[in-house]
Amino acid sequence: MDGAGEILVPCGRCRQLLYEFGGPGLLLETPAGILPLSEMLPQAFGPQHLTK
């Protein structure tokens, strides 16, 4: 929350960290309501993007 009590959403870097540790189904409370992280970070980078 900001100084006026409004809900803030995580920045892009923080969203990426949430994705890495919580996955795309992690729920975030936003001004638009509760949304899955996959909607807040649609182009997240994960293990599936790494080649062996």
HTML snippet that shows the backbone in 3Dmol.js (N, CA, C, O; Angstrom):
<script src="https://3Dmol.org/build/3Dmol-min.js"></script>
<div id="view" style="width:600px;height:400px;position:relative"></div>
<script>
const pdb = `
ATOM      1  N   MET A   1       0.835  -1.173   0.000  1.00  0.00           N
ATOM      2  CA  MET A   1       0.000   0.000   0.000  1.00  0.00           C
ATOM      3  C   MET A   1       0.882   1.240   0.000  1.00  0.00           C
ATOM      4  O   MET A   1       1.975   1.261   0.567  1.00  0.00           O
ATOM      5  N   ASP A   2       0.362   2.275  -0.661  1.00  0.00           N
ATOM      6  CA  ASP A   2       1.097   3.528  -0.653  1.00  0.00           C
ATOM      7  C   ASP A   2       0.682   4.378   0.548  1.00  0.00           C
ATOM      8  O   ASP A   2      -0.089   3.923   1.393  1.00  0.00           O
ATOM      9  N   GLY A   3       1.185   5.594   0.624  1.00  0.00           N
ATOM     10  CA  GLY A   3       0.904   6.458   1.757  1.00  0.00           C
ATOM     11  C   GLY A   3      -0.560   6.824   1.907  1.00  0.00           C
ATOM     12  O   GLY A   3      -1.007   7.190   2.994  1.00  0.00           O
ATOM     13  N   ALA A   4      -1.318   6.726   0.802  1.00  0.00           N
ATOM     14  CA  ALA A   4      -2.747   7.043   0.837  1.00  0.00           C
ATOM     15  C   ALA A   4      -3.606   5.804   1.068  1.00  0.00           C
ATOM     16  O   ALA A   4      -4.834   5.886   1.070  1.00  0.00           O
ATOM     17  N   GLY A   5      -2.954   4.655   1.263  1.00  0.00           N
ATOM     18  CA  GLY A   5      -3.700   3.421   1.501  1.00  0.00           C
ATOM     19  C   GLY A   5      -4.130   2.691   0.242  1.00  0.00           C
ATOM     20  O   GLY A   5      -4.893   1.728   0.314  1.00  0.00           O
ATOM     21  N   GLU A   6      -3.643   3.145  -0.926  1.00  0.00           N
ATOM     22  CA  GLU A   6      -3.981   2.494  -2.193  1.00  0.00           C
ATOM     23  C   GLU A   6      -3.088   1.270  -2.405  1.00  0.00           C
ATOM     24  O   GLU A   6      -1.922   1.258  -2.010  1.00  0.00           O
ATOM     25  N   ILE A   7      -3.655   0.251  -3.033  1.00  0.00           N
ATOM     26  CA  ILE A   7      -2.897  -0.970  -3.320  1.00  0.00           C
ATOM     27  C   ILE A   7      -1.891  -0.701  -4.431  1.00  0.00           C
ATOM     28  O   ILE A   7      -2.235  -0.118  -5.459  1.00  0.00           O
ATOM     29  N   LEU A   8      -0.658  -1.123  -4.224  1.00  0.00           N
ATOM     30  CA  LEU A   8       0.385  -1.039  -5.238  1.00  0.00           C
ATOM     31  C   LEU A   8       0.655  -2.437  -5.769  1.00  0.00           C
ATOM     32  O   LEU A   8       0.497  -3.419  -5.044  1.00  0.00           O
ATOM     33  N   VAL A   9       1.058  -2.532  -7.022  1.00  0.00           N
ATOM     34  CA  VAL A   9       1.424  -3.827  -7.588  1.00  0.00           C
ATOM     35  C   VAL A   9       2.945  -3.920  -7.651  1.00  0.00           C
ATOM     36  O   VAL A   9       3.621  -2.895  -7.735  1.00  0.00           O
ATOM     37  N   PRO A  10       3.496  -5.139  -7.611  1.00  0.00           N
ATOM     38  CA  PRO A  10       4.945  -5.308  -7.667  1.00  0.00           C
ATOM     39  C   PRO A  10       5.514  -4.828  -9.002  1.00  0.00           C
ATOM     40  O   PRO A  10       4.839  -4.881 -10.030  1.00  0.00           O
ATOM     41  N   CYS A  11       6.756  -4.361  -8.975  1.00  0.00           N
ATOM     42  CA  CYS A  11       7.437  -3.966 -10.207  1.00  0.00           C
ATOM     43  C   CYS A  11       7.750  -5.218 -11.034  1.00  0.00           C
ATOM     44  O   CYS A  11       7.534  -6.338 -10.571  1.00  0.00           O
ATOM     45  N   GLY A  12       8.250  -5.031 -12.233  1.00  0.00           N
ATOM     46  CA  GLY A  12       8.543  -6.154 -13.123  1.00  0.00           C
ATOM     47  C   GLY A  12       9.553  -7.136 -12.547  1.00  0.00           C
ATOM     48  O   GLY A  12       9.365  -8.348 -12.651  1.00  0.00           O
ATOM     49  N   ARG A  13      10.614  -6.631 -11.946  1.00  0.00           N
ATOM     50  CA  ARG A  13      11.640  -7.510 -11.357  1.00  0.00           C
ATOM     51  C   ARG A  13      11.045  -8.324 -10.215  1.00  0.00           C
ATOM     52  O   ARG A  13      11.312  -9.519 -10.093  1.00  0.00           O
ATOM     53  N   CYS A  14      10.246  -7.680  -9.387  1.00  0.00           N
ATOM     54  CA  CYS A  14       9.610  -8.389  -8.274  1.00  0.00           C
ATOM     55  C   CYS A  14       8.621  -9.428  -8.789  1.00  0.00           C
ATOM     56  O   CYS A  14       8.508 -10.513  -8.218  1.00  0.00           O
ATOM     57  N   ARG A  15       7.904  -9.105  -9.861  1.00  0.00           N
ATOM     58  CA  ARG A  15       6.980 -10.076 -10.457  1.00  0.00           C
ATOM     59  C   ARG A  15       7.740 -11.298 -10.955  1.00  0.00           C
ATOM     60  O   ARG A  15       7.274 -12.427 -10.806  1.00  0.00           O
ATOM     61  N   GLN A  16       8.918 -11.071 -11.549  1.00  0.00           N
ATOM     62  CA  GLN A  16       9.722 -12.188 -12.032  1.00  0.00           C
ATOM     63  C   GLN A  16      10.157 -13.072 -10.867  1.00  0.00           C
ATOM     64  O   GLN A  16      10.097 -14.297 -10.970  1.00  0.00           O
ATOM     65  N   LEU A  17      10.587 -12.478  -9.776  1.00  0.00           N
ATOM     66  CA  LEU A  17      10.976 -13.266  -8.600  1.00  0.00           C
ATOM     67  C   LEU A  17       9.784 -14.042  -8.044  1.00  0.00           C
ATOM     68  O   LEU A  17       9.925 -15.201  -7.656  1.00  0.00           O
ATOM     69  N   LEU A  18       8.619 -13.413  -8.004  1.00  0.00           N
ATOM     70  CA  LEU A  18       7.412 -14.112  -7.547  1.00  0.00           C
ATOM     71  C   LEU A  18       7.112 -15.296  -8.462  1.00  0.00           C
ATOM     72  O   LEU A  18       6.710 -16.359  -7.991  1.00  0.00           O
ATOM     73  N   TYR A  19       7.306 -15.116  -9.763  1.00  0.00           N
ATOM     74  CA  TYR A  19       7.082 -16.199 -10.724  1.00  0.00           C
ATOM     75  C   TYR A  19       8.051 -17.351 -10.458  1.00  0.00           C
ATOM     76  O   TYR A  19       7.649 -18.515 -10.452  1.00  0.00           O
ATOM     77  N   GLU A  20       9.314 -17.027 -10.240  1.00  0.00           N
ATOM     78  CA  GLU A  20      10.331 -18.060 -10.024  1.00  0.00           C
ATOM     79  C   GLU A  20      10.066 -18.866  -8.760  1.00  0.00           C
ATOM     80  O   GLU A  20      10.328 -20.068  -8.732  1.00  0.00           O
ATOM     81  N   PHE A  21       9.555 -18.231  -7.722  1.00  0.00           N
ATOM     82  CA  PHE A  21       9.342 -18.922  -6.457  1.00  0.00           C
ATOM     83  C   PHE A  21       7.901 -19.337  -6.202  1.00  0.00           C
ATOM     84  O   PHE A  21       7.655 -20.224  -5.385  1.00  0.00           O
ATOM     85  N   GLY A  22       6.939 -18.712  -6.885  1.00  0.00           N
ATOM     86  CA  GLY A  22       5.530 -19.010  -6.639  1.00  0.00           C
ATOM     87  C   GLY A  22       4.797 -19.615  -7.815  1.00  0.00           C
ATOM     88  O   GLY A  22       3.746 -20.233  -7.643  1.00  0.00           O
ATOM     89  N   GLY A  23       5.347 -19.443  -9.020  1.00  0.00           N
ATOM     90  CA  GLY A  23       4.724 -20.001 -10.209  1.00  0.00           C
ATOM     91  C   GLY A  23       3.636 -19.110 -10.791  1.00  0.00           C
ATOM     92  O   GLY A  23       3.230 -18.128 -10.169  1.00  0.00           O
ATOM     93  N   PRO A  24       3.163 -19.456 -11.990  1.00  0.00           N
ATOM     94  CA  PRO A  24       2.193 -18.622 -12.701  1.00  0.00           C
ATOM     95  C   PRO A  24       0.827 -18.558 -12.038  1.00  0.00           C
ATOM     96  O   PRO A  24       0.058 -17.637 -12.312  1.00  0.00           O
ATOM     97  N   GLY A  25       0.507 -19.508 -11.177  1.00  0.00           N
ATOM     98  CA  GLY A  25      -0.796 -19.526 -10.517  1.00  0.00           C
ATOM     99  C   GLY A  25      -0.859 -18.715  -9.234  1.00  0.00           C
ATOM    100  O   GLY A  25      -1.918 -18.605  -8.617  1.00  0.00           O
ATOM    101  N   LEU A  26       0.282 -18.141  -8.826  1.00  0.00           N
ATOM    102  CA  LEU A  26       0.311 -17.321  -7.616  1.00  0.00           C
ATOM    103  C   LEU A  26      -0.691 -16.178  -7.754  1.00  0.00           C
ATOM    104  O   LEU A  26      -0.751 -15.527  -8.797  1.00  0.00           O
ATOM    105  N   LEU A  27      -1.467 -15.936  -6.720  1.00  0.00           N
ATOM    106  CA  LEU A  27      -2.499 -14.896  -6.779  1.00  0.00           C
ATOM    107  C   LEU A  27      -1.984 -13.594  -6.182  1.00  0.00           C
ATOM    108  O   LEU A  27      -1.358 -13.581  -5.122  1.00  0.00           O
ATOM    109  N   LEU A  28      -2.261 -12.495  -6.887  1.00  0.00           N
ATOM    110  CA  LEU A  28      -1.866 -11.166  -6.436  1.00  0.00           C
ATOM    111  C   LEU A  28      -3.105 -10.315  -6.232  1.00  0.00           C
ATOM    112  O   LEU A  28      -4.035 -10.352  -7.038  1.00  0.00           O
ATOM    113  N   GLU A  29      -3.112  -9.551  -5.158  1.00  0.00           N
ATOM    114  CA  GLU A  29      -4.196  -8.602  -4.950  1.00  0.00           C
ATOM    115  C   GLU A  29      -3.812  -7.306  -5.654  1.00  0.00           C
ATOM    116  O   GLU A  29      -2.777  -6.713  -5.348  1.00  0.00           O
ATOM    117  N   THR A  30      -4.640  -6.869  -6.592  1.00  0.00           N
ATOM    118  CA  THR A  30      -4.369  -5.674  -7.387  1.00  0.00           C
ATOM    119  C   THR A  30      -5.557  -4.717  -7.304  1.00  0.00           C
ATOM    120  O   THR A  30      -6.615  -5.094  -6.801  1.00  0.00           O
ATOM    121  N   PRO A  31      -5.396  -3.491  -7.786  1.00  0.00           N
ATOM    122  CA  PRO A  31      -6.547  -2.580  -7.826  1.00  0.00           C
ATOM    123  C   PRO A  31      -7.701  -3.130  -8.672  1.00  0.00           C
ATOM    124  O   PRO A  31      -8.856  -2.761  -8.456  1.00  0.00           O
ATOM    125  N   ALA A  32      -7.396  -4.007  -9.632  1.00  0.00           N
ATOM    126  CA  ALA A  32      -8.428  -4.617 -10.482  1.00  0.00           C
ATOM    127  C   ALA A  32      -9.022  -5.877  -9.865  1.00  0.00           C
ATOM    128  O   ALA A  32      -9.886  -6.513 -10.469  1.00  0.00           O
ATOM    129  N   GLY A  33      -8.570  -6.243  -8.673  1.00  0.00           N
ATOM    130  CA  GLY A  33      -9.039  -7.462  -8.017  1.00  0.00           C
ATOM    131  C   GLY A  33      -7.916  -8.475  -7.908  1.00  0.00           C
ATOM    132  O   GLY A  33      -6.758  -8.157  -8.181  1.00  0.00           O
ATOM    133  N   ILE A  34      -8.249  -9.680  -7.514  1.00  0.00           N
ATOM    134  CA  ILE A  34      -7.251 -10.738  -7.362  1.00  0.00           C
ATOM    135  C   ILE A  34      -7.007 -11.369  -8.727  1.00  0.00           C
ATOM    136  O   ILE A  34      -7.934 -11.836  -9.389  1.00  0.00           O
ATOM    137  N   LEU A  35      -5.733 -11.373  -9.135  1.00  0.00           N
ATOM    138  CA  LEU A  35      -5.351 -11.892 -10.445  1.00  0.00           C
ATOM    139  C   LEU A  35      -4.218 -12.895 -10.304  1.00  0.00           C
ATOM    140  O   LEU A  35      -3.383 -12.760  -9.410  1.00  0.00           O
ATOM    141  N   PRO A  36      -4.176 -13.911 -11.183  1.00  0.00           N
ATOM    142  CA  PRO A  36      -3.030 -14.817 -11.177  1.00  0.00           C
ATOM    143  C   PRO A  36      -1.803 -14.092 -11.737  1.00  0.00           C
ATOM    144  O   PRO A  36      -1.926 -13.198 -12.575  1.00  0.00           O
ATOM    145  N   LEU A  37      -0.660 -14.476 -11.279  1.00  0.00           N
ATOM    146  CA  LEU A  37       0.583 -13.859 -11.727  1.00  0.00           C
ATOM    147  C   LEU A  37       0.750 -13.979 -13.236  1.00  0.00           C
ATOM    148  O   LEU A  37       1.362 -13.107 -13.853  1.00  0.00           O
ATOM    149  N   SER A  38       0.228 -15.025 -13.837  1.00  0.00           N
ATOM    150  CA  SER A  38       0.345 -15.198 -15.286  1.00  0.00           C
ATOM    151  C   SER A  38      -0.296 -14.044 -16.055  1.00  0.00           C
ATOM    152  O   SER A  38       0.108 -13.757 -17.182  1.00  0.00           O
ATOM    153  N   GLU A  39      -1.290 -13.380 -15.463  1.00  0.00           N
ATOM    154  CA  GLU A  39      -1.903 -12.216 -16.108  1.00  0.00           C
ATOM    155  C   GLU A  39      -1.098 -10.946 -15.862  1.00  0.00           C
ATOM    156  O   GLU A  39      -1.119 -10.024 -16.677  1.00  0.00           O
ATOM    157  N   MET A  40      -0.401 -10.902 -14.754  1.00  0.00           N
ATOM    158  CA  MET A  40       0.395  -9.718 -14.422  1.00  0.00           C
ATOM    159  C   MET A  40       1.776  -9.756 -15.077  1.00  0.00           C
ATOM    160  O   MET A  40       2.417  -8.719 -15.245  1.00  0.00           O
ATOM    161  N   LEU A  41       2.225 -10.949 -15.443  1.00  0.00           N
ATOM    162  CA  LEU A  41       3.535 -11.120 -16.073  1.00  0.00           C
ATOM    163  C   LEU A  41       3.393 -12.167 -17.179  1.00  0.00           C
ATOM    164  O   LEU A  41       3.875 -13.290 -17.038  1.00  0.00           O
ATOM    165  N   PRO A  42       2.726 -11.796 -18.288  1.00  0.00           N
ATOM    166  CA  PRO A  42       2.411 -12.784 -19.323  1.00  0.00           C
ATOM    167  C   PRO A  42       3.624 -13.349 -20.056  1.00  0.00           C
ATOM    168  O   PRO A  42       3.528 -14.423 -20.650  1.00  0.00           O
ATOM    169  N   GLN A  43       4.758 -12.659 -20.030  1.00  0.00           N
ATOM    170  CA  GLN A  43       5.946 -13.150 -20.733  1.00  0.00           C
ATOM    171  C   GLN A  43       7.064 -13.489 -19.754  1.00  0.00           C
ATOM    172  O   GLN A  43       8.229 -13.163 -19.986  1.00  0.00           O
ATOM    173  N   ALA A  44       6.699 -14.141 -18.669  1.00  0.00           N
ATOM    174  CA  ALA A  44       7.684 -14.506 -17.648  1.00  0.00           C
ATOM    175  C   ALA A  44       8.719 -15.468 -18.216  1.00  0.00           C
ATOM    176  O   ALA A  44       8.436 -16.234 -19.137  1.00  0.00           O
ATOM    177  N   PHE A  45       9.909 -15.417 -17.657  1.00  0.00           N
ATOM    178  CA  PHE A  45      11.001 -16.311 -18.026  1.00  0.00           C
ATOM    179  C   PHE A  45      11.111 -17.386 -16.966  1.00  0.00           C
ATOM    180  O   PHE A  45      11.222 -17.084 -15.778  1.00  0.00           O
ATOM    181  N   GLY A  46      11.082 -18.641 -17.391  1.00  0.00           N
ATOM    182  CA  GLY A  46      11.162 -19.739 -16.442  1.00  0.00           C
ATOM    183  C   GLY A  46      12.075 -20.844 -16.925  1.00  0.00           C
ATOM    184  O   GLY A  46      12.707 -20.711 -17.973  1.00  0.00           O
ATOM    185  N   PRO A  47      12.156 -21.939 -16.176  1.00  0.00           N
ATOM    186  CA  PRO A  47      13.025 -23.057 -16.526  1.00  0.00           C
ATOM    187  C   PRO A  47      12.743 -23.620 -17.917  1.00  0.00           C
ATOM    188  O   PRO A  47      13.643 -24.141 -18.576  1.00  0.00           O
ATOM    189  N   GLN A  48      11.499 -23.514 -18.357  1.00  0.00           N
ATOM    190  CA  GLN A  48      11.145 -24.041 -19.672  1.00  0.00           C
ATOM    191  C   GLN A  48      11.851 -23.285 -20.803  1.00  0.00           C
ATOM    192  O   GLN A  48      11.874 -23.762 -21.938  1.00  0.00           O
ATOM    193  N   HIS A  49      12.422 -22.122 -20.514  1.00  0.00           N
ATOM    194  CA  HIS A  49      13.104 -21.333 -21.527  1.00  0.00           C
ATOM    195  C   HIS A  49      14.604 -21.635 -21.598  1.00  0.00           C
ATOM    196  O   HIS A  49      15.302 -21.108 -22.464  1.00  0.00           O
ATOM    197  N   LEU A  50      15.091 -22.468 -20.708  1.00  0.00           N
ATOM    198  CA  LEU A  50      16.509 -22.817 -20.690  1.00  0.00           C
ATOM    199  C   LEU A  50      16.743 -24.056 -21.534  1.00  0.00           C
ATOM    200  O   LEU A  50      15.969 -25.011 -21.476  1.00  0.00           O
ATOM    201  N   THR A  51      17.797 -24.037 -22.307  1.00  0.00           N
ATOM    202  CA  THR A  51      18.150 -25.218 -23.093  1.00  0.00           C
ATOM    203  C   THR A  51      19.295 -25.934 -22.405  1.00  0.00           C
ATOM    204  O   THR A  51      20.124 -25.325 -21.729  1.00  0.00           O
ATOM    205  N   LYS A  52      19.319 -27.229 -22.595  1.00  0.00           N
ATOM    206  CA  LYS A  52      20.382 -28.025 -21.968  1.00  0.00           C
ATOM    207  C   LYS A  52      21.479 -28.290 -22.962  1.00  0.00           C
ATOM    208  O   LYS A  52      22.468 -28.945 -22.631  1.00  0.00           O
TER     209      LYS A  52
END
`;
const viewer = $3Dmol.createViewer("view");
viewer.addModel(pdb, "pdb");
viewer.setStyle({}, {cartoon: {color: "spectrum"}});
viewer.zoomTo();
viewer.render();
</script>
